[in-house]
Amino acid sequence: MAAVTWGQLAKNLIDPKLIEERIAEMIAEHNEDETAHLGAGQSLQSHKTSEIIDHLIASIVADKLARFSVKIEKLVSDQIFHISSFESLDGWLFDGAPIGEIYQNFGGVKIKTAAGVDSWVVLTFQGIDDGKVINFNKKVVFQTTIILTNAEGFIAYITAGNKGVDDYFGFLINDGELFAVSARGLNVKSTKIADLTGEETLLFRAEHDPDKQQDLFFVNEELKATHTECLPSGGSQSGSTYYLQNLYSYRRYFYILNMVLSTYPPVIT
């Protein structure tokens, strides 16, 4: 019997694609399959249940969190959160020269200078037994919402820490111009952010990170400035501080709707 080679067998063409082309086609079909790897024991299910989720830092966005999904026990327990909508001013200190006025209601507070050039008022709070409130040797987050009806004719410091008393960082309004500001001792770093129109609501957020050696400044959720020098350090006897000073003889004021200050416990001396 004569030997029959493969080349002598009958041929039947089912698909003219080369093997390489068919492999590429199968890979594309797999990539488009929304149900791929969802089965028990497969990669996506294993990734979902793993204790270590391999996501980039800060890659989980807010709209991925369902309402009520973050429980209080999940929050970091070694930080202190000062949160206020000024429903009460107990524990707050109000001062001025000459003393101005403060109007408080459940929805916020209004601070107002007295008449006269260089008259000033300040609203702040301090630590127990004159101890420190803020620990600048660890991360600090300060956030507040204010309403302006006029941005000119005054200087305002809206900061964590108190200008002239401790190190501080936050925001400065100087006769219609908005600045980010960081201060260590007598050394001050300021960066102009914007010219203010005068009638606006501003959500201020400032983040101090000594590990990364930077202060970040956000206005209405947009990053506006980054400081890497003159960063505050040590502790501050004053917490969130609102300082307002006239540049001219007429009285000035602004509204504060809320305040959040996150810090680590400082040492009480």
C-alpha positions in Angstrom: 0.0 0.0 0.0 1.4 3.3 -1.0 2.1 5.8 1.8 -0.3 8.8 1.8 1.0 12.2 2.8 -0.9 15.0 4.4 -0.6 17.0 1.3 -2.4 14.3 -0.7 -5.5 14.4 1.6 -8.7 16.1 0.5 -9.0 19.7 1.6 -12.1 21.6 2.9 -11.7 25.3 3.5 -13.8 26.5 6.5 -12.1 29.8 7.2 -9.4 31.5 5.2 -7.9 33.3 8.2 -4.3 32.5 9.3 -3.9 31.0 12.7 -2.3 34.3 13.9 -5.3 36.3 12.7 -7.8 34.0 14.4 -5.9 34.3 17.7 -5.9 38.1 17.5 -9.7 37.9 16.7 -10.3 35.7 19.8 -8.4 38.1 22.0 -10.5 41.0 20.8 -13.7 39.1 21.4 -12.5 38.3 24.9 -11.7 41.9 25.7 -15.2 42.9 24.6 -16.8 40.3 26.8 -18.3 42.1 29.8 -18.7 38.8 31.7 -15.1 37.7 31.4 -13.4 36.7 34.7 -16.5 37.3 36.8 -16.9 33.7 37.9 -16.0 32.4 41.3 -12.3 31.9 41.7 -11.5 34.0 38.7 -9.3 37.1 38.7 -11.9 39.9 39.1 -13.7 38.0 41.9 -10.4 37.4 43.7 -9.4 41.0 43.3 -12.8 42.1 44.8 -12.4 40.0 47.9 -8.7 40.5 48.4 -7.6 42.4 51.6 -5.2 44.4 49.5 -6.8 46.2 46.6 -4.2 47.2 44.0 -5.5 50.7 43.2 -3.4 53.8 42.9 -3.3 56.1 45.8 -6.3 58.6 45.7 -7.8 56.8 42.7 -11.2 56.0 44.4 -13.5 58.8 43.4 -16.4 60.1 45.4 -19.1 58.9 43.1 -18.0 55.2 43.8 -19.1 55.6 47.4 -22.8 54.8 48.1 -24.7 57.0 50.5 -24.3 55.9 54.1 -21.5 53.4 53.1 -18.8 55.0 55.3 -19.5 54.1 59.0 -18.1 56.1 61.9 -15.9 53.2 63.0 -14.1 53.3 59.7 -12.8 56.9 60.4 -9.3 57.3 61.8 -9.6 57.3 65.5 -6.4 59.1 66.4 -7.4 62.4 64.8 -9.4 65.2 66.3 -12.2 66.8 64.2 -13.5 70.2 65.1 -16.7 70.8 63.2 -19.0 73.7 63.6 -21.9 75.6 61.8 -21.7 78.1 64.6 -24.9 76.9 66.2 -23.1 77.9 69.4 -20.2 80.2 70.2 -19.4 78.5 73.5 -15.6 78.0 73.6 -15.0 80.6 70.9 -13.1 83.8 71.7 -14.1 87.1 70.2 -11.9 90.2 70.6 -11.2 93.5 68.9 -9.8 97.0 69.2 -12.1 98.8 69.5 -14.4 95.8 69.9 -16.7 95.2 67.0 -19.8 93.1 66.7 -20.7 89.4 66.2 -24.0 88.1 65.1 -24.7 84.4 65.5 -27.5 82.2 64.3 -27.9 78.5 63.6 -26.9 79.0 60.0 -23.6 80.8 60.6 -22.0 83.8 62.1 -21.3 87.4 61.0 -18.2 89.3 62.3 -18.1 93.1 61.9 -15.4 95.7 62.8 -16.0 98.9 64.6 -15.7 102.1 62.6 -12.2 103.6 62.2 -9.0 103.0 60.3 -7.1 99.8 61.5 -10.0 98.7 63.8 -10.0 95.0 64.0 -11.9 91.9 65.3 -10.9 88.3 65.7 -12.9 85.1 66.2 -10.9 82.0 67.3 -10.7 79.2 69.8 -7.8 77.9 72.0 -6.7 74.8 73.7 -7.3 73.5 77.2 -5.3 75.3 79.9 -3.6 77.4 77.2 -2.4 74.2 75.6 -1.9 73.6 71.9 -4.9 73.0 69.6 -3.1 72.1 66.3 -0.2 69.8 65.8 1.6 71.0 62.7 4.1 68.1 63.0 1.4 65.9 61.5 -1.2 66.4 58.8 -3.8 69.2 59.3 -6.9 70.0 57.2 -8.7 73.3 57.5 -11.9 74.0 55.6 -14.5 76.8 55.9 -17.2 78.5 53.8 -17.5 82.3 53.9 -19.8 84.8 52.1 -18.5 88.2 51.0 -20.6 91.2 50.2 -17.6 93.4 49.5 -14.0 92.4 49.1 -12.3 95.8 49.3 -11.3 98.1 52.1 -10.2 95.4 54.6 -7.6 92.7 55.4 -8.8 89.3 56.5 -6.9 86.3 57.6 -8.8 83.0 57.5 -6.4 80.5 58.9 -5.6 77.5 61.0 -3.4 79.1 63.7 -3.5 82.7 64.6 -1.4 85.4 62.9 0.9 87.2 65.3 0.5 84.4 68.0 1.5 81.1 66.4 2.5 79.6 63.1 -0.4 79.4 60.7 -1.6 78.6 57.2 -4.7 79.4 55.2 -6.0 82.4 53.2 -5.5 86.1 53.2 -7.8 88.7 51.6 -6.0 92.1 51.1 -8.2 94.9 49.7 -9.8 92.7 47.0 -7.0 90.3 46.4 -7.0 86.7 47.5 -3.8 84.9 48.6 -2.7 81.6 49.9 -0.5 82.1 53.0 1.9 79.9 55.1 3.9 81.2 58.0 6.6 79.8 60.3 7.6 82.4 62.9 8.4 85.6 61.1 8.9 83.9 57.7 5.8 84.2 55.5 5.0 82.8 52.1 2.1 84.2 50.1 0.8 83.4 46.6 -1.8 85.4 44.9 -4.8 83.3 43.8 -7.3 85.8 42.4 -8.9 89.2 42.3 -12.2 89.0 44.1 -15.4 90.5 42.7 -16.8 91.3 46.1 -20.1 89.4 46.1 -19.4 85.7 46.3 -19.4 82.5 48.3 -16.0 80.9 48.8 -15.3 77.4 50.0 -11.7 77.5 51.3 -9.7 74.3 52.0 -6.1 74.2 53.1 -4.1 70.9 53.7 -0.8 70.8 55.6 1.4 67.7 55.0 4.8 67.8 56.8 5.7 64.3 55.4 5.5 65.7 51.8 6.7 69.1 53.0 3.8 71.0 51.3 0.7 73.1 52.0 -2.1 72.8 49.4 -4.7 75.5 48.9 -8.1 74.9 47.3 -10.9 77.4 46.5 -14.3 76.0 45.5 -12.7 72.5 45.2 -10.0 73.6 42.8 -6.3 73.5 43.7 -5.0 77.1 43.4 -1.6 77.1 45.1 1.1 74.8 46.6 3.7 76.0 49.2 6.9 74.1 50.0 8.5 76.8 52.2 7.6 78.7 55.3 5.4 75.8 56.4 4.1 76.0 59.9 5.6 73.6 62.5 5.2 72.6 66.1 2.0 73.4 67.8 -0.5 76.3 67.7 -2.4 77.6 70.8 -5.1 78.9 68.5 -7.4 76.8 66.3 -9.4 78.1 63.3 -9.1 81.8 63.3 -11.0 84.6 61.5 -9.3 88.0 61.7 -10.7 91.2 60.1 -9.1 94.6 60.0 -10.4 97.9 58.4 -8.2 99.7 55.9 -10.5 102.8 55.9 -12.9 104.4 58.4 -16.1 102.5 57.5 -17.0 99.2 59.0 -16.5 95.9 57.3 -17.9 92.4 57.8 -18.2 89.0 56.3 -20.3 85.8 57.0 -18.9 82.4 58.1 -21.2 79.4 57.4 -19.1 76.5 58.7 -15.8 75.3 59.7 -13.9 71.9 59.8 -10.5 71.4 61.4 -8.8 68.0 61.4 -5.6 67.6 63.4 -3.8 65.1 65.5 -3.7 65.6 69.3 -0.9 68.0 70.4 0.9 67.7 73.7 -0.7 69.7 76.5 1.9 71.6 78.4 
